[in-house]
Amino acid sequence: MKPSDRSQDDTSPISFAVRATPRLPLALLAAAVFFASGVAHAGGCPGGKQGPTPFEPVTESSGDIKVHEYQRLDLGAERMAAEGHVLRARTISFGPGAVVQLHSHDNRPETAMMKHGTVTVFETNCQVSYPMREGVVYQSGIGDDHWVSNDTEETAVMLVVDILDTTE
């Protein structure tokens, strides 16, 4: 089945083999897969629910949170010459009950996909919390401030590709 043959609500996985080479590092490969995966529907604040959050933001992370960085690509050395920025690929594991504190994506746009499990997202500009579910692609950028909790009994794992300003 070609991606164009799939419905927008179809979130079944797509399998393919790609090999990273010195000209196509893992971080760039991961970003290409994410941005080309328009076949998965986007997550985020449900329609009609935008507005100030009624929830008290969490300002301290807690619980078992593990971050594994796979690759960084220096964007200053690429054609776009974005000095002081890297494209980073990593996984974040959230143990049961773990909470990641309120943080901003104003200077760190990201595309993320849940590989395993579910976490709950609380956005400062969303009136409800919502689940970030396995296989769904999410994006955060300018104006996106949120915190995340794992309210389940299993570890949740998220694959994240972001652009990091290394001068901050």
C-alpha positions as a LaTeX table, in Angstrom:
\begin{tabular}{lrrr}
\hline
Residue & $x$ (\AA) & $y$ (\AA) & $z$ (\AA) \\
\hline
Met1 & 0.00 & 0.00 & 0.00 \\
Lys2 & 1.36 & 3.40 & $-0.95$ \\
Pro3 & 1.13 & 6.19 & 1.68 \\
Ser4 & $-1.26$ & 8.02 & $-0.65$ \\
Asp5 & $-3.62$ & 5.02 & $-0.49$ \\
Arg6 & $-3.95$ & 5.26 & 3.30 \\
Ser7 & $-6.66$ & 7.19 & 5.07 \\
Gln8 & $-5.67$ & 10.01 & 7.40 \\
Asp9 & $-7.03$ & 8.02 & 10.36 \\
Asp10 & $-4.92$ & 4.96 & 9.55 \\
Thr11 & $-2.13$ & 4.81 & 12.15 \\
Ser12 & $-0.85$ & 1.32 & 11.39 \\
Pro13 & 2.96 & 1.18 & 11.24 \\
Ile14 & 4.87 & 1.49 & 8.01 \\
Ser15 & 7.91 & $-0.75$ & 7.72 \\
Phe16 & 10.88 & $-0.07$ & 5.52 \\
Ala17 & 14.63 & $-0.49$ & 5.63 \\
Val18 & 17.00 & 2.45 & 5.31 \\
Arg19 & 20.70 & 2.49 & 5.99 \\
Ala20 & 22.44 & 5.46 & 7.62 \\
Thr21 & 25.60 & 6.49 & 5.79 \\
Pro22 & 28.20 & 9.18 & 6.51 \\
Arg23 & 26.18 & 11.51 & 4.22 \\
Leu24 & 22.88 & 10.57 & 5.92 \\
Pro25 & 23.51 & 10.45 & 9.69 \\
Leu26 & 20.99 & 8.88 & 12.03 \\
Ala27 & 19.58 & 12.21 & 13.28 \\
Leu28 & 18.89 & 13.43 & 9.75 \\
Leu29 & 17.46 & 10.05 & 8.80 \\
Ala30 & 15.15 & 10.10 & 11.83 \\
Ala31 & 13.98 & 13.61 & 10.98 \\
Ala32 & 13.31 & 12.60 & 7.38 \\
Val33 & 11.23 & 9.63 & 8.54 \\
Phe34 & 9.25 & 11.85 & 10.92 \\
Phe35 & 8.57 & 14.62 & 8.45 \\
Ala36 & 7.71 & 12.16 & 5.68 \\
Ser37 & 5.32 & 10.25 & 7.94 \\
Gly38 & 2.30 & 12.38 & 7.24 \\
Val39 & 0.30 & 9.15 & 7.14 \\
Ala40 & $-0.05$ & 9.18 & 10.95 \\
His41 & $-2.51$ & 11.69 & 12.28 \\
Ala42 & $-1.20$ & 14.58 & 14.30 \\
Gly43 & $-1.74$ & 14.79 & 18.02 \\
Gly44 & $-2.22$ & 17.90 & 20.08 \\
Cys45 & $-4.84$ & 19.98 & 21.81 \\
Pro46 & $-8.29$ & 18.82 & 20.67 \\
Gly47 & $-10.15$ & 21.19 & 18.36 \\
Gly48 & $-12.20$ & 23.81 & 20.14 \\
Lys49 & $-10.30$ & 23.32 & 23.40 \\
Gln50 & $-7.61$ & 25.97 & 22.87 \\
Gly51 & $-7.36$ & 28.52 & 25.67 \\
Pro52 & $-5.74$ & 28.97 & 29.08 \\
Thr53 & $-5.19$ & 25.74 & 31.00 \\
Pro54 & $-7.15$ & 25.23 & 34.24 \\
Phe55 & $-4.34$ & 23.00 & 35.55 \\
Glu56 & $-1.57$ & 24.14 & 37.89 \\
Pro57 & 1.71 & 23.76 & 35.95 \\
Val58 & 4.23 & 21.30 & 37.37 \\
Thr59 & 7.56 & 23.08 & 37.91 \\
Glu60 & 9.70 & 20.12 & 39.03 \\
Ser61 & 10.30 & 16.84 & 37.23 \\
Ser62 & 9.92 & 13.67 & 39.28 \\
Gly63 & 10.09 & 9.91 & 38.92 \\
Asp64 & 12.11 & 7.70 & 36.62 \\
Ile65 & 12.94 & 9.63 & 33.43 \\
Lys66 & 15.71 & 8.37 & 31.16 \\
Val67 & 17.02 & 10.17 & 28.08 \\
His68 & 19.16 & 8.41 & 25.50 \\
Glu69 & 20.68 & 10.60 & 22.81 \\
Tyr70 & 21.45 & 8.72 & 19.60 \\
Gln71 & 22.91 & 11.34 & 17.31 \\
Arg72 & 23.56 & 15.05 & 16.76 \\
Leu73 & 24.02 & 16.71 & 13.42 \\
Asp74 & 25.80 & 20.09 & 13.41 \\
Leu75 & 23.49 & 22.32 & 11.36 \\
Gly76 & 26.24 & 24.95 & 11.10 \\
Ala77 & 28.12 & 22.56 & 8.83 \\
Glu78 & 25.08 & 21.93 & 6.62 \\
Arg79 & 23.92 & 23.97 & 3.62 \\
Met80 & 21.51 & 25.99 & 5.82 \\
Ala81 & 24.52 & 27.11 & 7.93 \\
Ala82 & 22.51 & 27.36 & 11.17 \\
Glu83 & 25.51 & 28.10 & 13.38 \\
Gly84 & 25.09 & 27.04 & 17.00 \\
His85 & 22.25 & 24.61 & 16.25 \\
Val86 & 22.13 & 20.83 & 16.08 \\
Leu87 & 19.52 & 18.37 & 14.94 \\
Arg88 & 19.21 & 15.83 & 17.76 \\
Ala89 & 17.60 & 12.37 & 17.85 \\
Arg90 & 16.82 & 10.76 & 21.22 \\
Thr91 & 14.41 & 8.63 & 23.18 \\
Ile92 & 12.82 & 9.66 & 26.46 \\
Ser93 & 11.54 & 6.92 & 28.78 \\
Phe94 & 8.94 & 7.82 & 31.40 \\
Gly95 & 8.59 & 5.32 & 34.24 \\
Pro96 & 5.18 & 4.82 & 35.86 \\
Gly97 & 4.22 & 8.02 & 37.70 \\
Ala98 & 7.04 & 10.08 & 36.14 \\
Val99 & 6.42 & 13.77 & 35.42 \\
Val100 & 8.44 & 16.11 & 33.16 \\
Gln101 & 8.16 & 19.72 & 34.31 \\
Leu102 & 6.71 & 22.64 & 32.38 \\
His103 & 9.03 & 23.57 & 29.53 \\
Ser104 & 8.93 & 25.72 & 26.40 \\
His105 & 9.61 & 24.88 & 22.76 \\
Asp106 & 10.05 & 28.51 & 21.68 \\
Asn107 & 13.75 & 27.89 & 20.93 \\
Arg108 & 13.62 & 24.11 & 20.49 \\
Pro109 & 11.09 & 22.89 & 17.89 \\
Glu110 & 10.50 & 19.16 & 18.02 \\
Thr111 & 8.68 & 16.34 & 16.33 \\
Ala112 & 7.93 & 13.37 & 18.59 \\
Met113 & 6.29 & 9.99 & 18.28 \\
Met114 & 5.30 & 7.64 & 21.08 \\
Lys115 & 7.07 & 4.33 & 20.48 \\
His116 & 5.50 & 2.55 & 23.45 \\
Gly117 & 2.81 & 3.39 & 25.96 \\
Thr118 & 0.90 & 6.59 & 26.63 \\
Val119 & 1.65 & 9.82 & 28.49 \\
Thr120 & $-0.69$ & 12.68 & 29.38 \\
Val121 & 0.15 & 16.14 & 27.99 \\
Phe122 & $-0.85$ & 19.38 & 29.68 \\
Glu123 & $-0.41$ & 22.49 & 27.51 \\
Thr124 & $-0.56$ & 26.02 & 28.88 \\
Asn125 & $-2.76$ & 26.99 & 25.90 \\
Cys126 & $-5.17$ & 24.03 & 26.11 \\
Gln127 & $-8.21$ & 23.76 & 28.39 \\
Val128 & $-7.95$ & 19.96 & 28.69 \\
Ser129 & $-5.17$ & 17.42 & 29.10 \\
Tyr130 & $-4.90$ & 14.80 & 26.37 \\
Pro131 & $-3.19$ & 11.43 & 25.84 \\
Met132 & $-0.10$ & 11.14 & 23.67 \\
Arg133 & $-0.61$ & 7.64 & 22.25 \\
Glu134 & 1.65 & 5.07 & 20.66 \\
Gly135 & 2.30 & 5.60 & 16.95 \\
Val136 & 0.96 & 9.16 & 16.73 \\
Val137 & 3.23 & 12.03 & 15.64 \\
Tyr138 & 3.21 & 15.29 & 17.64 \\
Gln139 & 4.95 & 18.61 & 17.03 \\
Ser140 & 5.85 & 21.49 & 19.33 \\
Gly141 & 7.30 & 24.87 & 18.41 \\
Ile142 & 6.99 & 28.60 & 19.13 \\
Gly143 & 4.32 & 29.25 & 21.75 \\
Asp144 & 4.12 & 25.62 & 22.85 \\
Asp145 & 4.70 & 25.21 & 26.60 \\
His146 & 3.71 & 21.95 & 28.24 \\
Trp147 & 4.41 & 19.34 & 30.90 \\
Val148 & 3.93 & 15.59 & 30.64 \\
Ser149 & 3.00 & 12.81 & 33.08 \\
Asn150 & 2.90 & 9.04 & 32.84 \\
Asp151 & $-0.24$ & 8.06 & 34.72 \\
Thr152 & $-0.02$ & 4.40 & 33.69 \\
Glu153 & 1.60 & 1.34 & 35.26 \\
Glu154 & 4.01 & 0.79 & 32.36 \\
Thr155 & 7.06 & 2.64 & 31.05 \\
Ala156 & 6.28 & 4.91 & 28.10 \\
Val157 & 8.94 & 5.62 & 25.45 \\
Met158 & 8.96 & 8.61 & 23.09 \\
Leu159 & 11.22 & 9.13 & 20.05 \\
Val160 & 12.09 & 12.83 & 19.72 \\
Val161 & 13.89 & 14.76 & 16.98 \\
Asp162 & 14.51 & 18.40 & 17.81 \\
Ile163 & 16.62 & 21.39 & 16.83 \\
Leu164 & 18.73 & 22.47 & 19.78 \\
Asp165 & 20.34 & 25.90 & 20.17 \\
Thr166 & 23.77 & 25.04 & 21.60 \\
Thr167 & 24.61 & 28.70 & 22.35 \\
Glu168 & 22.09 & 28.95 & 25.22 \\
\hline
\end{tabular}
